[in-house]
Amino acid sequence: MSRINFEDALKLYDMDLFELGELADAKRRELHQDKTYFNINRHINPTNVCADICKFCAYSANRKNPNPYAMSHDEIMKIVKDVESRGVKEVHIVSAHNPDTGLEWYLDIFKKIKTTYPHLHVKALTAAEVDFLSRHYGKTYDEILDLMVENGVDSMPGGGAEIFDEKVRDYICKGKVTSDQWFEIHRKWHERGKMSNVTMLFGHVESRANRIDHMMRIRELQDITGGFNAFIPLVYQTENNYLNVKEAITANEILKTMAISRIVLDNVANLKAYWVTSTINLALVAQEFGANDLDGTIERESINSAAGAKSANGMDLNEFVSLIKDSGFRAIERDSLYNEIKEW
């Protein structure tokens, strides 16, 4: 069967929402039946001091968020000790591009976590952070990635992708990692036998065509490396940033984008409805529009909640499981690489 091309993928937006949903649901069930995956994880955002000014960001310390911070290693390790004792299996560490904390500051905390808790999965450093550290410390991407592996990083998150179209990037995050650099970093990471995720920030100034282009580029690299675990469409949050988008994207448009993602990305196994940015209710609906993963309990989240998302304190595990089951799906706890741990 031939793959969907750019023009036909774009036309899918003109379909009736529920007919489109049925197509995506058929793909989802072919891959995952009625399973919905999640993991028990904790997000740690160690610093909000950033050398870059992205117009969509409400997290970094600037005029709209005048409260800079950088956590000490003791503070981070205290969090890790606490969450590990409660069954958390992944720590997800991403933050701003802080020119003062230092490369060693990052590497040392990864090593401390991995040495103390070797069974914990460390997911850390977006491609944007890797690019920043490379530039700031005069090291190649290869050198930074090798240091990450040596110090215990298991997989990379998908942040920093935003929208791959360079005109849009130039407007919303000028000076940050370019789309070509983003792909180069992830390609190199995959060549080391490591897995990563890939995101797409949508619902701001991008067009539908920009979204399809974004998906097509992902599909192209995945054909070569097979290193993407999951695609994560992130819904832009409208508060406290400089894009000044007045109208939030509609639920209809979000669900259509989810469904089209499932159809276009035939070589990326998992589609994540990241409840942090979409709300838990819409994420649950997205299970019927192609999504087979709801991320996890998270426990605490600072980046999207700064822009208005209701995610600051994560999600109670039992409530999370009940919501999945009540919506007609099987709640499958997974590890960070999508190995099934247990059905709840």
ABEGO torsion letter per residue (X at the ends): XBBBBAAAAAAAAABBAAAAAAAAAAAAAAAAEABBBBBBBBBBBABABBABBBAABAABBBAABABBBBBBAAAAAAAAAAAAAAGBABBBBBBBBBAAAEAAAAAAAAAAAAAABAABBBBBEBAAAAAAAAAAAGBBAAAAAAAAAAAGBABBBABGAEBABAAAAAAABBGBBBAAAAAAAAAAAAAAGBBBBBBBBBGBABBAAAAAAAAAAAAAAAAAAGABABBBBBBBBABGBAAGBABBBBAAAAAAAAAAAAAABAABABBBBBAAAAEAAAAAAAAAAGBABAEBAGGBBAAAAAAGBBAAAEBBAAAAAAAAAAAGBBBBBBBAAGBBABBX
